[in-house]
Amino acid sequence: MNNTVYSINGPVVTVRDTKDFSMLEMVYVGNKRLIGEVIGITDHATTIQVYESTTGMKPGEPVYPTGAPMSATLGPGILSNIFDGIERPLRSMEEASGAFIDEGNSIPSLDTEKKYDVTLTVKPGDQLKGGDIYATCPETPVILHKCMLSPTLKGEIVEVSPNGSYTINDTVAKLKTPKGEIVELTLCQKWPIRTPRPVAKRLPSDRPLITGQRVIDTLLPVAKGGTAAVPGGFGTGKTMTQHQLAKWCDADIIVYIGCGERGNEMTQVLEEFSELIDPKTGKALTDRTTLIANTSNMPVAAREASIYTGITLAEYYRDMGYHVAIMADSTSRWAEALREISGRLEEMPAEEGFPAYLPSRLSEFYERAGYMETLCGKEGSVTIIGAVSPQGSDFSEPVTQNTKRFVRTFWALDKSLAYARHYPAINWTTSYSEYIDDLKDYFDKNVSPDFLTCRQKINSYLAEENKLMEIVKLIGADVLPDDQKLIIEIARVVRVGFLQQNAYHKDDTYVPLEKQLKMMQAIIYLYEQSRKIIAKGIPVSEISDLGLFDMLTRMKYDIPNDHLELFDNYYHTIDTKLSQIK
């Protein structure tokens, strides 16, 4: 074999005068057999991006083709594990080589020695098509793993092993394809990471991903199977917001991708998630979480692959009928990896040096979200929540602008809110959600027909306050008529009492939709009763002196999530106190 390295430019390696490679094929590069992927082919040269450090590599070292695309291993053992960008298990690699991971480490992605209690769900003579389930095993105490036939296969089951303990590579059944070939079915399969897994059909995203965060669930909801972007400058709380969503959203499985982030942030995720008890199951949160860590000091090419590895793992669990939420933190670092590799390939740069194909790569990623009917007839979803880190909080830069084109929810984090300790620091005037109309039926049936009406009123108070504050900045609040002063007072209650949330308070870290509705109704009731009194010529200062505004600001702490009947006391207190000044 004469396939040898001709030139090395960081993670980009070229091989001259060969026809042995195909586009997007996975290859092994150099004496250390580093993992790489073919990204360009001409008559004279094949270009390969290497997913590990090429330090010490020399021209003339061999390159080995594999004949297969860059693929992820899918099977039991993904959950509660932590991988790097190309699905190598970091814990196992640390055991093998210590804190500093060697190049060319060929440890399998999933534990090949661990045994699982497998229950076969097929019998000889059964006809199977791609996506059908042939075995199940408890992967963690809370998630049942369903072994599915690869979407590329179909045929008749000719042999089935008895129920029992098996490793992921043991044969548990045999399938005869229409061509007469016998395929041995194990507990795992491989799938190319850049190819979306097929589904039966795409369903409308008409139910919300409930997060327990009031500013999201009420003002800016995201649907299950939807897409959301969380842009914000340094220190505005992107990672904190994503941690909170990962802990509390009502997805079955969380895939957390730390893409180019600081190592201490991934350490924090690992430590926090391992200590957290999942509120839904009472077990460890890690039992339904998988982490992909590609920190800023890891090879840049693997950062580009980590997004695709994460979405492939998510689609695999979606195909079993689970609802999966992906936290990608952050897509800006992924775009920077694209820019660096593009520069080494000497491609023509577009805006701010990013490659011209940045929009199409972003759309390929976000389009893999969706609420689907799977090949085995179940319903599953992948919801993508991608953080964006614009330099200097400049939302006009290319990654933020192109992301806005492909997502339907935009949670813009605001530096001034973050520095004022307003958490979550989502700016309600610059953020938006396009899912409101899609979710109307769900809110009407499962919460209350009043939910979206109350949301609209709360939104109008905030919008009105925004206009009034422009006047206040110019001429002060004293000259405003009392009805406008009331708007400013009630909007402060909405901002501080409703939108601001305390992630460390047991009743405020997660708030059910029913309590969110009751809080809105109490605020609206106070506003409407106060407006009647002001219409009689009584100044707003007299209402303020009663302490009603401050009382509603504290209601998020004063009323436990399981005692919503206490809200009735507020109406009685409001009526009693307002009657004193009539």
SULDAFEN-V759760 format. One record per backbone hydrogen bond with DSSP energy under -1.0 kcal/mol. NH is the residue of the N-H (numbers start at 0). CO is the residue of the C=O. If there is no record, write none. Layout:
BEGIN
NH CO
NH CO
END
This chain:
BEGIN
3 1
4 60
5 13
6 13
8 11
11 8
12 47
13 6
14 45
16 43
23 37
24 21
25 67
26 35
27 63
28 33
29 61
32 29
33 28
35 26
36 48
37 24
38 46
39 46
41 44
45 14
46 39
47 12
48 36
49 10
50 34
56 53
59 4
60 57
62 2
63 27
65 25
71 190
73 188
79 288
80 77
82 290
83 87
86 83
89 81
92 88
93 89
94 90
95 91
96 92
97 93
115 165
117 115
117 163
118 135
120 133
124 156
125 122
127 154
130 148
131 128
133 146
134 146
135 118
136 144
138 142
139 142
144 136
146 134
148 131
152 149
154 127
155 175
156 125
157 173
158 173
160 171
163 117
165 115
169 166
171 184
172 184
173 158
174 182
175 155
176 180
179 176
182 174
184 172
186 167
188 73
190 71
192 69
194 191
199 372
200 372
202 370
205 203
208 221
216 212
217 213
219 214
223 206
225 222
227 383
228 408
229 385
231 387
235 232
240 236
241 237
242 238
243 239
244 240
245 241
246 242
247 243
248 244
249 209
251 322
252 322
253 287
254 324
255 289
256 326
257 291
258 256
258 328
259 293
265 261
266 262
267 263
268 264
269 265
270 266
271 267
272 268
273 269
274 270
275 271
277 282
281 277
284 275
286 283
287 284
288 285
289 253
290 80
291 255
292 82
293 257
295 260
297 294
303 299
304 300
305 301
308 304
309 305
310 306
311 307
312 308
313 309
314 310
315 311
316 312
317 313
318 314
320 317
321 316
323 380
324 252
325 382
326 254
327 384
328 256
330 386
333 329
334 330
335 331
336 332
337 333
338 334
339 335
340 336
341 337
342 338
343 339
344 340
345 342
346 341
349 353
352 349
353 350
357 354
360 356
361 357
362 358
363 359
364 360
365 361
366 362
367 364
368 365
369 381
371 379
372 200
373 377
376 373
379 371
380 321
381 369
382 323
383 225
384 325
385 227
386 327
387 229
392 389
393 390
394 392
396 393
400 396
401 397
402 398
403 399
405 402
406 402
409 431
410 228
412 230
413 424
417 413
418 414
419 415
420 417
421 416
425 423
426 411
430 426
431 409
433 407
438 434
442 438
443 439
444 440
445 441
446 442
447 442
450 447
453 449
454 450
455 451
456 452
457 453
458 454
459 455
460 456
461 457
462 458
463 459
464 460
465 461
466 462
467 463
468 464
471 467
472 468
474 470
475 471
479 476
484 480
485 481
486 482
487 483
488 484
489 485
490 486
491 487
492 488
493 489
494 490
495 491
496 492
497 493
498 493
499 494
500 422
504 501
508 504
510 211
515 511
516 512
517 513
518 514
519 515
520 516
521 517
522 518
523 519
524 520
525 521
526 522
527 523
528 524
529 525
530 526
531 527
532 528
533 529
534 530
535 532
536 533
537 532
541 538
543 539
544 540
545 542
546 543
550 546
551 547
552 548
553 549
556 553
557 553
558 554
562 559
565 562
566 563
567 564
568 565
569 566
570 566
571 567
572 568
573 569
574 570
575 571
576 572
577 573
578 574
580 577
END
